[in-house]
Amino acid sequence: MEDADHGPQNPYAALEGYGVYDARGEKAGQVEATVYDAPSDTLKYISARGRG
């Protein structure tokens, strides 16, 4: 993951803390982190914490 940008240049960092919902519309957790590929300007992954 050497292309991943976790720093302040990550435009997707603003998604951290947003809710994650299942197909029924029920809250399933929240976004904890994002992985951004700077060379391709693409969001690659999100890490989400579930409801447990």
Secondary structure, DSSP 8 states (H G I E B T S, - for coil): -TTEE-STT-TTGGGTT-EEE-TTS-EEEEEEEEEEETTTTEEEEEEEEE--
